[in-house]
Structures are given as C-alpha cells and as structure tokens.
Amino acid sequence: MDDINAIMQEDISGIRIIKACVREIYEKARFGKANDELIKTQLQTLVIFAFMNPIVNAIMYILRYHTQ
C-alpha cells in the first residue's frame, strides 16, 4: 500500500508540474496577484508599526516618570 501511495504521489506531483508549465502565463499572473496582496498587507502593517512605536514609547515614558 505504501508503494502504491508513493507512486501515486509522484504521478500527482508530475501532473502538477506539467499543468504549471502549460499554464505558465496564468500561474505567473496568479502568483503576481498574490504577491502584490502580500506586499500591500506588509506595507500597511509597517505603516501602523511606524506610527504606533513612538506613541507606545511616549506612553511608557509618561507612565514611568509619572508614577515616580
């Protein structure tokens, strides 16, 4: 059973490779779209962190010296 599963897994992987080669333009466009979405999300996160870092530092500074 393990041998059959291993062979079937290889066949499925081979089919995926052939399918990806035949649909190369589509796959590149699909990857590009997903990559653009990832970049957009990462940039939004970085902007949020860029604004939050000074605010958090100010709050910590105020709390530290206000309680002393």
mmCIF file as Biopython writes it, N, C-alpha, C and O atoms, coordinates in Angstrom:
data_model
#
loop_
_atom_site.group_PDB
_atom_site.id
_atom_site.type_symbol
_atom_site.label_atom_id
_atom_site.label_alt_id
_atom_site.label_comp_id
_atom_site.label_asym_id
_atom_site.label_entity_id
_atom_site.label_seq_id
_atom_site.pdbx_PDB_ins_code
_atom_site.Cartn_x
_atom_site.Cartn_y
_atom_site.Cartn_z
_atom_site.occupancy
_atom_site.B_iso_or_equiv
_atom_site.auth_seq_id
_atom_site.auth_asym_id
_atom_site.pdbx_PDB_model_num
ATOM 1   N N  . MET A ? 1  ? 0.828  -1.191 0.000   1.0 0.0 1  A 1 
ATOM 2   C CA . MET A ? 1  ? 0.000  0.000  0.000   1.0 0.0 1  A 1 
ATOM 3   C C  . MET A ? 1  ? 0.875  1.258  0.000   1.0 0.0 1  A 1 
ATOM 4   O O  . MET A ? 1  ? 0.572  2.225  -0.699  1.0 0.0 1  A 1 
ATOM 5   N N  . ASP A ? 2  ? 1.947  1.244  0.776   1.0 0.0 2  A 1 
ATOM 6   C CA . ASP A ? 2  ? 2.843  2.399  0.814   1.0 0.0 2  A 1 
ATOM 7   C C  . ASP A ? 2  ? 3.494  2.650  -0.536  1.0 0.0 2  A 1 
ATOM 8   O O  . ASP A ? 2  ? 3.656  3.796  -0.955  1.0 0.0 2  A 1 
ATOM 9   N N  . ASP A ? 3  ? 3.869  1.559  -1.222  1.0 0.0 3  A 1 
ATOM 10  C CA . ASP A ? 3  ? 4.483  1.707  -2.545  1.0 0.0 3  A 1 
ATOM 11  C C  . ASP A ? 3  ? 3.504  2.341  -3.538  1.0 0.0 3  A 1 
ATOM 12  O O  . ASP A ? 3  ? 3.876  3.202  -4.335  1.0 0.0 3  A 1 
ATOM 13  N N  . ILE A ? 4  ? 2.259  1.902  -3.472  1.0 0.0 4  A 1 
ATOM 14  C CA . ILE A ? 4  ? 1.245  2.443  -4.372  1.0 0.0 4  A 1 
ATOM 15  C C  . ILE A ? 4  ? 1.018  3.921  -4.070  1.0 0.0 4  A 1 
ATOM 16  O O  . ILE A ? 4  ? 0.923  4.739  -4.985  1.0 0.0 4  A 1 
ATOM 17  N N  . ASN A ? 5  ? 0.931  4.260  -2.786  1.0 0.0 5  A 1 
ATOM 18  C CA . ASN A ? 5  ? 0.748  5.659  -2.404  1.0 0.0 5  A 1 
ATOM 19  C C  . ASN A ? 5  ? 1.925  6.520  -2.857  1.0 0.0 5  A 1 
ATOM 20  O O  . ASN A ? 5  ? 1.724  7.643  -3.322  1.0 0.0 5  A 1 
ATOM 21  N N  . ALA A ? 6  ? 3.134  6.016  -2.730  1.0 0.0 6  A 1 
ATOM 22  C CA . ALA A ? 6  ? 4.319  6.767  -3.149  1.0 0.0 6  A 1 
ATOM 23  C C  . ALA A ? 6  ? 4.294  7.007  -4.658  1.0 0.0 6  A 1 
ATOM 24  O O  . ALA A ? 6  ? 4.589  8.110  -5.119  1.0 0.0 6  A 1 
ATOM 25  N N  . ILE A ? 7  ? 3.944  5.983  -5.421  1.0 0.0 7  A 1 
ATOM 26  C CA . ILE A ? 7  ? 3.869  6.122  -6.881  1.0 0.0 7  A 1 
ATOM 27  C C  . ILE A ? 7  ? 2.768  7.110  -7.267  1.0 0.0 7  A 1 
ATOM 28  O O  . ILE A ? 7  ? 2.970  7.952  -8.141  1.0 0.0 7  A 1 
ATOM 29  N N  . MET A ? 8  ? 1.625  7.012  -6.629  1.0 0.0 8  A 1 
ATOM 30  C CA . MET A ? 8  ? 0.525  7.937  -6.928  1.0 0.0 8  A 1 
ATOM 31  C C  . MET A ? 8  ? 0.921  9.374  -6.585  1.0 0.0 8  A 1 
ATOM 32  O O  . MET A ? 8  ? 0.579  10.304 -7.316  1.0 0.0 8  A 1 
ATOM 33  N N  . GLN A ? 9  ? 1.636  9.554  -5.482  1.0 0.0 9  A 1 
ATOM 34  C CA . GLN A ? 9  ? 2.101  10.887 -5.082  1.0 0.0 9  A 1 
ATOM 35  C C  . GLN A ? 9  ? 3.033  11.456 -6.142  1.0 0.0 9  A 1 
ATOM 36  O O  . GLN A ? 9  ? 2.927  12.631 -6.491  1.0 0.0 9  A 1 
ATOM 37  N N  . GLU A ? 10 ? 3.949  10.634 -6.660  1.0 0.0 10 A 1 
ATOM 38  C CA . GLU A ? 10 ? 4.858  11.071 -7.714  1.0 0.0 10 A 1 
ATOM 39  C C  . GLU A ? 10 ? 4.084  11.444 -8.975  1.0 0.0 10 A 1 
ATOM 40  O O  . GLU A ? 10 ? 4.393  12.442 -9.625  1.0 0.0 10 A 1 
ATOM 41  N N  . ASP A ? 11 ? 3.085  10.645 -9.318  1.0 0.0 11 A 1 
ATOM 42  C CA . ASP A ? 11 ? 2.273  10.933 -10.503 1.0 0.0 11 A 1 
ATOM 43  C C  . ASP A ? 11 ? 1.530  12.261 -10.351 1.0 0.0 11 A 1 
ATOM 44  O O  . ASP A ? 11 ? 1.482  13.069 -11.278 1.0 0.0 11 A 1 
ATOM 45  N N  . ILE A ? 12 ? 0.961  12.467 -9.185  1.0 0.0 12 A 1 
ATOM 46  C CA . ILE A ? 12 ? 0.227  13.716 -8.940  1.0 0.0 12 A 1 
ATOM 47  C C  . ILE A ? 12 ? 1.174  14.908 -9.003  1.0 0.0 12 A 1 
ATOM 48  O O  . ILE A ? 12 ? 0.832  15.942 -9.577  1.0 0.0 12 A 1 
ATOM 49  N N  . SER A ? 13 ? 2.354  14.772 -8.420  1.0 0.0 13 A 1 
ATOM 50  C CA . SER A ? 13 ? 3.340  15.856 -8.483  1.0 0.0 13 A 1 
ATOM 51  C C  . SER A ? 13 ? 3.753  16.133 -9.918  1.0 0.0 13 A 1 
ATOM 52  O O  . SER A ? 13 ? 3.901  17.290 -10.314 1.0 0.0 13 A 1 
ATOM 53  N N  . GLY A ? 14 ? 3.938  15.082 -10.695 1.0 0.0 14 A 1 
ATOM 54  C CA . GLY A ? 14 ? 4.294  15.238 -12.104 1.0 0.0 14 A 1 
ATOM 55  C C  . GLY A ? 14 ? 3.202  15.933 -12.885 1.0 0.0 14 A 1 
ATOM 56  O O  . GLY A ? 14 ? 3.484  16.774 -13.739 1.0 0.0 14 A 1 
ATOM 57  N N  . ILE A ? 15 ? 1.960  15.592 -12.602 1.0 0.0 15 A 1 
ATOM 58  C CA . ILE A ? 15 ? 0.828  16.234 -13.275 1.0 0.0 15 A 1 
ATOM 59  C C  . ILE A ? 15 ? 0.795  17.718 -12.936 1.0 0.0 15 A 1 
ATOM 60  O O  . ILE A ? 15 ? 0.541  18.549 -13.807 1.0 0.0 15 A 1 
ATOM 61  N N  . ARG A ? 16 ? 1.049  18.053 -11.680 1.0 0.0 16 A 1 
ATOM 62  C CA . ARG A ? 16 ? 1.056  19.459 -11.272 1.0 0.0 16 A 1 
ATOM 63  C C  . ARG A ? 16 ? 2.142  20.236 -11.994 1.0 0.0 16 A 1 
ATOM 64  O O  . ARG A ? 16 ? 1.928  21.379 -12.400 1.0 0.0 16 A 1 
ATOM 65  N N  . ILE A ? 17 ? 3.309  19.621 -12.155 1.0 0.0 17 A 1 
ATOM 66  C CA . ILE A ? 17 ? 4.410  20.293 -12.850 1.0 0.0 17 A 1 
ATOM 67  C C  . ILE A ? 17 ? 4.048  20.523 -14.309 1.0 0.0 17 A 1 
ATOM 68  O O  . ILE A ? 17 ? 4.258  21.613 -14.840 1.0 0.0 17 A 1 
ATOM 69  N N  . ILE A ? 18 ? 3.507  19.500 -14.958 1.0 0.0 18 A 1 
ATOM 70  C CA . ILE A ? 18 ? 3.106  19.631 -16.360 1.0 0.0 18 A 1 
ATOM 71  C C  . ILE A ? 18 ? 2.014  20.684 -16.502 1.0 0.0 18 A 1 
ATOM 72  O O  . ILE A ? 18 ? 2.052  21.511 -17.414 1.0 0.0 18 A 1 
ATOM 73  N N  . LYS A ? 19 ? 1.046  20.648 -15.600 1.0 0.0 19 A 1 
ATOM 74  C CA . LYS A ? 19 ? -0.043 21.621 -15.634 1.0 0.0 19 A 1 
ATOM 75  C C  . LYS A ? 19 ? 0.496  23.034 -15.453 1.0 0.0 19 A 1 
ATOM 76  O O  . LYS A ? 19 ? 0.056  23.955 -16.140 1.0 0.0 19 A 1 
ATOM 77  N N  . ALA A ? 20 ? 1.452  23.215 -14.530 1.0 0.0 20 A 1 
ATOM 78  C CA . ALA A ? 20 ? 2.032  24.535 -14.285 1.0 0.0 20 A 1 
ATOM 79  C C  . ALA A ? 20 ? 2.806  25.019 -15.505 1.0 0.0 20 A 1 
ATOM 80  O O  . ALA A ? 20 ? 2.784  26.212 -15.810 1.0 0.0 20 A 1 
ATOM 81  N N  . CYS A ? 21 ? 3.490  24.119 -16.208 1.0 0.0 21 A 1 
ATOM 82  C CA . CYS A ? 21 ? 4.254  24.513 -17.399 1.0 0.0 21 A 1 
ATOM 83  C C  . CYS A ? 21 ? 3.320  24.925 -18.531 1.0 0.0 21 A 1 
ATOM 84  O O  . CYS A ? 21 ? 3.598  25.885 -19.249 1.0 0.0 21 A 1 
ATOM 85  N N  . VAL A ? 22 ? 2.225  24.210 -18.689 1.0 0.0 22 A 1 
ATOM 86  C CA . VAL A ? 22 ? 1.273  24.521 -19.752 1.0 0.0 22 A 1 
ATOM 87  C C  . VAL A ? 22 ? 0.567  25.846 -19.457 1.0 0.0 22 A 1 
ATOM 88  O O  . VAL A ? 22 ? 0.263  26.610 -20.373 1.0 0.0 22 A 1 
ATOM 89  N N  . ARG A ? 23 ? 0.312  26.106 -18.198 1.0 0.0 23 A 1 
ATOM 90  C CA . ARG A ? 23 ? -0.414 27.310 -17.800 1.0 0.0 23 A 1 
ATOM 91  C C  . ARG A ? 23 ? 0.536  28.336 -17.182 1.0 0.0 23 A 1 
ATOM 92  O O  . ARG A ? 23 ? 0.178  29.018 -16.222 1.0 0.0 23 A 1 
ATOM 93  N N  . GLU A ? 24 ? 1.724  28.440 -17.722 1.0 0.0 24 A 1 
ATOM 94  C CA . GLU A ? 24 ? 2.762  29.284 -17.142 1.0 0.0 24 A 1 
ATOM 95  C C  . GLU A ? 24 ? 2.326  30.745 -17.019 1.0 0.0 24 A 1 
ATOM 96  O O  . GLU A ? 24 ? 2.535  31.364 -15.976 1.0 0.0 24 A 1 
ATOM 97  N N  . ILE A ? 25 ? 1.735  31.292 -18.054 1.0 0.0 25 A 1 
ATOM 98  C CA . ILE A ? 25 ? 1.322  32.696 -18.035 1.0 0.0 25 A 1 
ATOM 99  C C  . ILE A ? 25 ? 0.272  32.921 -16.947 1.0 0.0 25 A 1 
ATOM 100 O O  . ILE A ? 25 ? 0.347  33.888 -16.188 1.0 0.0 25 A 1 
ATOM 101 N N  . TYR A ? 26 ? -0.699 32.024 -16.882 1.0 0.0 26 A 1 
ATOM 102 C CA . TYR A ? 26 ? -1.746 32.127 -15.862 1.0 0.0 26 A 1 
ATOM 103 C C  . TYR A ? 26 ? -1.160 32.000 -14.457 1.0 0.0 26 A 1 
ATOM 104 O O  . TYR A ? 26 ? -1.519 32.764 -13.561 1.0 0.0 26 A 1 
ATOM 105 N N  . GLU A ? 27 ? -0.262 31.038 -14.268 1.0 0.0 27 A 1 
ATOM 106 C CA . GLU A ? 27 ? 0.336  30.817 -12.955 1.0 0.0 27 A 1 
ATOM 107 C C  . GLU A ? 27 ? 1.191  32.022 -12.532 1.0 0.0 27 A 1 
ATOM 108 O O  . GLU A ? 27 ? 1.189  32.401 -11.361 1.0 0.0 27 A 1 
ATOM 109 N N  . LYS A ? 28 ? 1.922  32.622 -13.484 1.0 0.0 28 A 1 
ATOM 110 C CA . LYS A ? 28 ? 2.708  33.811 -13.158 1.0 0.0 28 A 1 
ATOM 111 C C  . LYS A ? 28 ? 1.800  34.962 -12.755 1.0 0.0 28 A 1 
ATOM 112 O O  . LYS A ? 28 ? 2.103  35.685 -11.805 1.0 0.0 28 A 1 
ATOM 113 N N  . ALA A ? 29 ? 0.706  35.139 -13.454 1.0 0.0 29 A 1 
ATOM 114 C CA . ALA A ? 29 ? -0.244 36.206 -13.119 1.0 0.0 29 A 1 
ATOM 115 C C  . ALA A ? 29 ? -0.873 35.959 -11.757 1.0 0.0 29 A 1 
ATOM 116 O O  . ALA A ? 29 ? -1.039 36.882 -10.960 1.0 0.0 29 A 1 
ATOM 117 N N  . ARG A ? 30 ? -1.222 34.698 -11.497 1.0 0.0 30 A 1 
ATOM 118 C CA . ARG A ? 30 ? -1.821 34.348 -10.203 1.0 0.0 30 A 1 
ATOM 119 C C  . ARG A ? 30 ? -0.845 34.594 -9.069  1.0 0.0 30 A 1 
ATOM 120 O O  . ARG A ? 30 ? -1.218 35.125 -8.023  1.0 0.0 30 A 1 
ATOM 121 N N  . PHE A ? 31 ? 0.425  34.201 -9.279  1.0 0.0 31 A 1 
ATOM 122 C CA . PHE A ? 31 ? 1.443  34.424 -8.266  1.0 0.0 31 A 1 
ATOM 123 C C  . PHE A ? 31 ? 1.680  35.921 -8.070  1.0 0.0 31 A 1 
ATOM 124 O O  . PHE A ? 31 ? 1.812  36.394 -6.942  1.0 0.0 31 A 1 
ATOM 125 N N  . GLY A ? 32 ? 1.730  36.660 -9.182  1.0 0.0 32 A 1 
ATOM 126 C CA . GLY A ? 32 ? 1.939  38.103 -9.099  1.0 0.0 32 A 1 
ATOM 127 C C  . GLY A ? 32 ? 0.841  38.792 -8.300  1.0 0.0 32 A 1 
ATOM 128 O O  . GLY A ? 32 ? 1.118  39.674 -7.488  1.0 0.0 32 A 1 
ATOM 129 N N  . LYS A ? 33 ? -0.392 38.393 -8.528  1.0 0.0 33 A 1 
ATOM 130 C CA . LYS A ? 33 ? -1.520 38.975 -7.793  1.0 0.0 33 A 1 
ATOM 131 C C  . LYS A ? 33 ? -1.414 38.663 -6.303  1.0 0.0 33 A 1 
ATOM 132 O O  . LYS A ? 33 ? -1.601 39.549 -5.469  1.0 0.0 33 A 1 
ATOM 133 N N  . ALA A ? 34 ? -1.118 37.418 -5.968  1.0 0.0 34 A 1 
ATOM 134 C CA . ALA A ? 34 ? -0.975 37.032 -4.559  1.0 0.0 34 A 1 
ATOM 135 C C  . ALA A ? 34 ? 0.200  37.757 -3.920  1.0 0.0 34 A 1 
ATOM 136 O O  . ALA A ? 34 ? 0.120  38.168 -2.762  1.0 0.0 34 A 1 
ATOM 137 N N  . ASN A ? 35 ? 1.290  37.919 -4.663  1.0 0.0 35 A 1 
ATOM 138 C CA . ASN A ? 35 ? 2.464  38.605 -4.151  1.0 0.0 35 A 1 
ATOM 139 C C  . ASN A ? 35 ? 2.166  40.086 -3.919  1.0 0.0 35 A 1 
ATOM 140 O O  . ASN A ? 35 ? 2.602  40.659 -2.920  1.0 0.0 35 A 1 
ATOM 141 N N  . ASP A ? 36 ? 1.424  40.705 -4.838  1.0 0.0 36 A 1 
ATOM 142 C CA . ASP A ? 36 ? 1.043  42.110 -4.668  1.0 0.0 36 A 1 
ATOM 143 C C  . ASP A ? 36 ? 0.179  42.308 -3.426  1.0 0.0 36 A 1 
ATOM 144 O O  . ASP A ? 36 ? 0.346  43.286 -2.697  1.0 0.0 36 A 1 
ATOM 145 N N  . GLU A ? 37 ? -0.737 41.387 -3.191  1.0 0.0 37 A 1 
ATOM 146 C CA . GLU A ? 37 ? -1.576 41.466 -1.988  1.0 0.0 37 A 1 
ATOM 147 C C  . GLU A ? 37 ? -0.730 41.343 -0.722  1.0 0.0 37 A 1 
ATOM 148 O O  . GLU A ? 37 ? -0.962 42.049 0.259   1.0 0.0 37 A 1 
ATOM 149 N N  . LEU A ? 38 ? 0.253  40.442 -0.754  1.0 0.0 38 A 1 
ATOM 150 C CA . LEU A ? 38 ? 1.135  40.273 0.395   1.0 0.0 38 A 1 
ATOM 151 C C  . LEU A ? 38 ? 1.935  41.545 0.646   1.0 0.0 38 A 1 
ATOM 152 O O  . LEU A ? 38 ? 2.064  41.978 1.791   1.0 0.0 38 A 1 
ATOM 153 N N  . ILE A ? 39 ? 2.471  42.143 -0.404  1.0 0.0 39 A 1 
ATOM 154 C CA . ILE A ? 39 ? 3.242  43.376 -0.262  1.0 0.0 39 A 1 
ATOM 155 C C  . ILE A ? 39 ? 2.365  44.485 0.304   1.0 0.0 39 A 1 
ATOM 156 O O  . ILE A ? 39 ? 2.795  45.231 1.184   1.0 0.0 39 A 1 
ATOM 157 N N  . LYS A ? 40 ? 1.138  44.595 -0.197  1.0 0.0 40 A 1 
ATOM 158 C CA . LYS A ? 40 ? 0.203  45.617 0.290   1.0 0.0 40 A 1 
ATOM 159 C C  . LYS A ? 40 ? -0.069 45.444 1.785   1.0 0.0 40 A 1 
ATOM 160 O O  . LYS A ? 40 ? -0.062 46.415 2.542   1.0 0.0 40 A 1 
ATOM 161 N N  . THR A ? 41 ? -0.307 44.207 2.199   1.0 0.0 41 A 1 
ATOM 162 C CA . THR A ? 41 ? -0.570 43.925 3.613   1.0 0.0 41 A 1 
ATOM 163 C C  . THR A ? 41 ? 0.648  44.238 4.469   1.0 0.0 41 A 1 
ATOM 164 O O  . THR A ? 41 ? 0.517  44.813 5.549   1.0 0.0 41 A 1 
ATOM 165 N N  . GLN A ? 42 ? 1.839  43.861 3.991   1.0 0.0 42 A 1 
ATOM 166 C CA . GLN A ? 42 ? 3.058  44.132 4.749   1.0 0.0 42 A 1 
ATOM 167 C C  . GLN A ? 42 ? 3.310  45.628 4.883   1.0 0.0 42 A 1 
ATOM 168 O O  . GLN A ? 42 ? 3.716  46.092 5.948   1.0 0.0 42 A 1 
ATOM 169 N N  . LEU A ? 43 ? 3.075  46.382 3.826   1.0 0.0 43 A 1 
ATOM 170 C CA . LEU A ? 43 ? 3.280  47.830 3.895   1.0 0.0 43 A 1 
ATOM 171 C C  . LEU A ? 43 ? 2.295  48.482 4.859   1.0 0.0 43 A 1 
ATOM 172 O O  . LEU A ? 43 ? 2.665  49.387 5.607   1.0 0.0 43 A 1 
ATOM 173 N N  . GLN A ? 44 ? 1.055  48.034 4.846   1.0 0.0 44 A 1 
ATOM 174 C CA . GLN A ? 44 ? 0.068  48.569 5.785   1.0 0.0 44 A 1 
ATOM 175 C C  . GLN A ? 44 ? 0.486  48.285 7.226   1.0 0.0 44 A 1 
ATOM 176 O O  . GLN A ? 44 ? 0.367  49.147 8.097   1.0 0.0 44 A 1 
ATOM 177 N N  . THR A ? 45 ? 0.971  47.085 7.466   1.0 0.0 45 A 1 
ATOM 178 C CA . THR A ? 45 ? 1.433  46.714 8.801   1.0 0.0 45 A 1 
ATOM 179 C C  . THR A ? 45 ? 2.624  47.563 9.226   1.0 0.0 45 A 1 
ATOM 180 O O  . THR A ? 45 ? 2.692  48.016 10.368  1.0 0.0 45 A 1 
ATOM 181 N N  . LEU A ? 46 ? 3.559  47.779 8.311   1.0 0.0 46 A 1 
ATOM 182 C CA . LEU A ? 46 ? 4.727  48.597 8.634   1.0 0.0 46 A 1 
ATOM 183 C C  . LEU A ? 46 ? 4.340  50.036 8.934   1.0 0.0 46 A 1 
ATOM 184 O O  . LEU A ? 46 ? 4.922  50.654 9.825   1.0 0.0 46 A 1 
ATOM 185 N N  . VAL A ? 47 ? 3.381  50.575 8.218   1.0 0.0 47 A 1 
ATOM 186 C CA . VAL A ? 47 ? 2.924  51.943 8.484   1.0 0.0 47 A 1 
ATOM 187 C C  . VAL A ? 47 ? 2.292  52.026 9.868   1.0 0.0 47 A 1 
ATOM 188 O O  . VAL A ? 47 ? 2.540  52.973 10.614  1.0 0.0 47 A 1 
ATOM 189 N N  . ILE A ? 48 ? 1.480  51.039 10.204  1.0 0.0 48 A 1 
ATOM 190 C CA . ILE A ? 48 ? 0.863  51.014 11.538  1.0 0.0 48 A 1 
ATOM 191 C C  . ILE A ? 48 ? 1.933  50.965 12.618  1.0 0.0 48 A 1 
ATOM 192 O O  . ILE A ? 48 ? 1.863  51.709 13.597  1.0 0.0 48 A 1 
ATOM 193 N N  . PHE A ? 49 ? 2.928  50.089 12.446  1.0 0.0 49 A 1 
ATOM 194 C CA . PHE A ? 49 ? 4.001  49.994 13.426  1.0 0.0 49 A 1 
ATOM 195 C C  . PHE A ? 49 ? 4.809  51.284 13.489  1.0 0.0 49 A 1 
ATOM 196 O O  . PHE A ? 49 ? 5.248  51.685 14.567  1.0 0.0 49 A 1 
ATOM 197 N N  . ALA A ? 50 ? 5.011  51.935 12.355  1.0 0.0 50 A 1 
ATOM 198 C CA . ALA A ? 50 ? 5.781  53.176 12.330  1.0 0.0 50 A 1 
ATOM 199 C C  . ALA A ? 50 ? 5.085  54.253 13.155  1.0 0.0 50 A 1 
ATOM 200 O O  . ALA A ? 50 ? 5.754  55.050 13.812  1.0 0.0 50 A 1 
ATOM 201 N N  . PHE A ? 51 ? 3.772  54.292 13.132  1.0 0.0 51 A 1 
ATOM 202 C CA . PHE A ? 51 ? 3.045  55.276 13.932  1.0 0.0 51 A 1 
ATOM 203 C C  . PHE A ? 51 ? 2.871  54.836 15.382  1.0 0.0 51 A 1 
ATOM 204 O O  . PHE A ? 51 ? 2.863  55.665 16.292  1.0 0.0 51 A 1 
ATOM 205 N N  . MET A ? 52 ? 2.733  53.538 15.593  1.0 0.0 52 A 1 
ATOM 206 C CA . MET A ? 52 ? 2.484  53.041 16.948  1.0 0.0 52 A 1 
ATOM 207 C C  . MET A ? 52 ? 3.732  53.071 17.827  1.0 0.0 52 A 1 
ATOM 208 O O  . MET A ? 52 ? 3.626  53.297 19.032  1.0 0.0 52 A 1 
ATOM 209 N N  . ASN A ? 53 ? 4.893  52.851 17.255  1.0 0.0 53 A 1 
ATOM 210 C CA . ASN A ? 53 ? 6.115  52.784 18.054  1.0 0.0 53 A 1 
ATOM 211 C C  . ASN A ? 53 ? 6.365  54.063 18.843  1.0 0.0 53 A 1 
ATOM 212 O O  . ASN A ? 53 ? 6.594  53.972 20.049  1.0 0.0 53 A 1 
ATOM 213 N N  . PRO A ? 54 ? 6.335  55.241 18.243  1.0 0.0 54 A 1 
ATOM 214 C CA . PRO A ? 54 ? 6.552  56.455 19.041  1.0 0.0 54 A 1 
ATOM 215 C C  . PRO A ? 54 ? 5.453  56.686 20.073  1.0 0.0 54 A 1 
ATOM 216 O O  . PRO A ? 54 ? 5.716  57.184 21.167  1.0 0.0 54 A 1 
ATOM 217 N N  . ILE A ? 55 ? 4.233  56.324 19.725  1.0 0.0 55 A 1 
ATOM 218 C CA . ILE A ? 55 ? 3.125  56.512 20.668  1.0 0.0 55 A 1 
ATOM 219 C C  . ILE A ? 55 ? 3.308  55.617 21.885  1.0 0.0 55 A 1 
ATOM 220 O O  . ILE A ? 55 ? 3.135  56.062 23.020  1.0 0.0 55 A 1 
ATOM 221 N N  . VAL A ? 56 ? 3.656  54.363 21.650  1.0 0.0 56 A 1 
ATOM 222 C CA . VAL A ? 56 ? 3.876  53.429 22.765  1.0 0.0 56 A 1 
ATOM 223 C C  . VAL A ? 56 ? 5.057  53.880 23.612  1.0 0.0 56 A 1 
ATOM 224 O O  . VAL A ? 56 ? 4.997  53.810 24.840  1.0 0.0 56 A 1 
ATOM 225 N N  . ASN A ? 57 ? 6.115  54.334 22.984  1.0 0.0 57 A 1 
ATOM 226 C CA . ASN A ? 57 ? 7.272  54.829 23.735  1.0 0.0 57 A 1 
ATOM 227 C C  . ASN A ? 57 ? 6.903  56.043 24.577  1.0 0.0 57 A 1 
ATOM 228 O O  . ASN A ? 57 ? 7.347  56.154 25.720  1.0 0.0 57 A 1 
ATOM 229 N N  . ALA A ? 58 ? 6.107  56.947 24.041  1.0 0.0 58 A 1 
ATOM 230 C CA . ALA A ? 58 ? 5.671  58.124 24.799  1.0 0.0 58 A 1 
ATOM 231 C C  . ALA A ? 58 ? 4.824  57.714 25.993  1.0 0.0 58 A 1 
ATOM 232 O O  . ALA A ? 58 ? 4.999  58.243 27.091  1.0 0.0 58 A 1 
ATOM 233 N N  . ILE A ? 59 ? 3.915  56.784 25.787  1.0 0.0 59 A 1 
ATOM 234 C CA . ILE A ? 59 ? 3.070  56.305 26.894  1.0 0.0 59 A 1 
ATOM 235 C C  . ILE A ? 59 ? 3.930  55.657 27.970  1.0 0.0 59 A 1 
ATOM 236 O O  . ILE A ? 59 ? 3.727  55.907 29.159  1.0 0.0 59 A 1 
ATOM 237 N N  . MET A ? 60 ? 4.880  54.834 27.569  1.0 0.0 60 A 1 
ATOM 238 C CA . MET A ? 60 ? 5.760  54.188 28.553  1.0 0.0 60 A 1 
ATOM 239 C C  . MET A ? 60 ? 6.581  55.234 29.307  1.0 0.0 60 A 1 
ATOM 240 O O  . MET A ? 60 ? 6.766  55.121 30.518  1.0 0.0 60 A 1 
ATOM 241 N N  . TYR A ? 61 ? 7.065  56.234 28.609  1.0 0.0 61 A 1 
ATOM 242 C CA . TYR A ? 61 ? 7.856  57.300 29.228  1.0 0.0 61 A 1 
ATOM 243 C C  . TYR A ? 61 ? 7.005  58.067 30.232  1.0 0.0 61 A 1 
ATOM 244 O O  . TYR A ? 61 ? 7.450  58.341 31.347  1.0 0.0 61 A 1 
ATOM 245 N N  . ILE A ? 62 ? 5.780  58.415 29.837  1.0 0.0 62 A 1 
ATOM 246 C CA . ILE A ? 62 ? 4.889  59.151 30.731  1.0 0.0 62 A 1 
ATOM 247 C C  . ILE A ? 62 ? 4.546  58.311 31.958  1.0 0.0 62 A 1 
ATOM 248 O O  . ILE A ? 62 ? 4.593  58.813 33.080  1.0 0.0 62 A 1 
ATOM 249 N N  . LEU A ? 63 ? 4.210  57.066 31.763  1.0 0.0 63 A 1 
ATOM 250 C CA . LEU A ? 63 ? 3.851  56.197 32.888  1.0 0.0 63 A 1 
ATOM 251 C C  . LEU A ? 63 ? 5.033  55.975 33.814  1.0 0.0 63 A 1 
ATOM 252 O O  . LEU A ? 63 ? 4.866  55.932 35.032  1.0 0.0 63 A 1 
ATOM 253 N N  . ARG A ? 64 ? 6.212  55.834 33.257  1.0 0.0 64 A 1 
ATOM 254 C CA . ARG A ? 64 ? 7.400  55.579 34.072  1.0 0.0 64 A 1 
ATOM 255 C C  . ARG A ? 64 ? 7.719  56.775 34.964  1.0 0.0 64 A 1 
ATOM 256 O O  . ARG A ? 64 ? 7.989  56.601 36.152  1.0 0.0 64 A 1 
ATOM 257 N N  . TYR A ? 65 ? 7.694  57.970 34.416  1.0 0.0 65 A 1 
ATOM 258 C CA . TYR A ? 65 ? 8.069  59.145 35.199  1.0 0.0 65 A 1 
ATOM 259 C C  . TYR A ? 65 ? 6.901  59.748 35.948  1.0 0.0 65 A 1 
ATOM 260 O O  . TYR A ? 65 ? 7.102  60.536 36.872  1.0 0.0 65 A 1 
ATOM 261 N N  . HIS A ? 66 ? 5.680  59.393 35.567  1.0 0.0 66 A 1 
ATOM 262 C CA . HIS A ? 66 ? 4.503  59.893 36.280  1.0 0.0 66 A 1 
ATOM 263 C C  . HIS A ? 66 ? 4.313  59.146 37.590  1.0 0.0 66 A 1 
ATOM 264 O O  . HIS A ? 66 ? 3.834  59.724 38.566  1.0 0.0 66 A 1 
ATOM 265 N N  . THR A ? 67 ? 4.687  57.850 37.628  1.0 0.0 67 A 1 
ATOM 266 C CA . THR A ? 67 ? 4.484  57.043 38.831  1.0 0.0 67 A 1 
ATOM 267 C C  . THR A ? 67 ? 5.597  57.234 39.851  1.0 0.0 67 A 1 
ATOM 268 O O  . THR A ? 67 ? 5.453  56.818 41.001  1.0 0.0 67 A 1 
ATOM 269 N N  . GLN A ? 68 ? 6.716  57.861 39.449  1.0 0.0 68 A 1 
ATOM 270 C CA . GLN A ? 68 ? 7.821  58.021 40.412  1.0 0.0 68 A 1 
ATOM 271 C C  . GLN A ? 68 ? 7.626  59.186 41.317  1.0 0.0 68 A 1 
ATOM 272 O O  . GLN A ? 68 ? 8.468  59.447 42.176  1.0 0.0 68 A 1 
#
